[in-house]
Amino acid sequence: MMLWAALAIHPFSRADWVLENVLVLVFIGGLFGIRRWFRFSNASLLLILLFLALHTVGSHYTYARVPYDEWWRALTGHTLNSILGWDRNHFDRLVHFSYGLLLAYPLREFFLRIVEVRGFWAYFLPLDFTLSTSALYELVEWGVAEVFGGDLGMDYLGTQGDIWDAHKDMALATLGASIAILITLLLNTRLKRDLARDWSHQQMKQPANR
């Protein structure tokens, strides 16, 4: 919250900042609204906060202008783009990848508790949700860019001239979610227990204990 408040001061584009934070406010409002009957584990809350922190930085500068290259140069004397051979600002790619990587586990907790999925579906549905919402978000971006147009529309769209930008964003989100789910599966297999399911069962028992 402190990071969000600090970066809400003098963003690069106030109009773009507002557009970028509409969905965040809806999401936070949703979490607040369901707090009485559903609570994420501390691990999931931390992952959610990490993702929101990345988004907060992106909305402050606009995603195409986050100065990570300047930050890297200050630390190492070289730009990250020159080291990796990049010719565009890839902060937006990082956030799309992080959407899948950081939110797949909280999504799995939600499906285990609310939908009570089992087996294969407990691992597949977070992937399916990630890809479908990524596609939906790309449609939202397109719609916003069409409605507002001009520099504001392009700042929000953030394609930076890449005609395959939407496809790459969806692919990276799916890749991030796939990695998160694979790690979860491997840990559950190694530990011979499902920590997310244990948390779900614990939460379901609480009302009966009050």
ABEGO torsion letter per residue (X at the ends): XAAAAAAABGBABAAAAAAAAAAAAAAAAAAAAAAAABBBBAAAAAAAAAAAAAAAAAAAAEAAABBAAAAAAAAAGBBAAAAAGBABBAAAAAAAAAAAAAAAAAAAAAAAAAAGBBEAAAAAAAAAAAAAAAAAAAAAAAAAAAAAEEAAAAAAAGAGGBAAAAAAAAAAAAAAAAAAAAAAAAAAAAAGBBAAAAAAAAAAAAAAAX
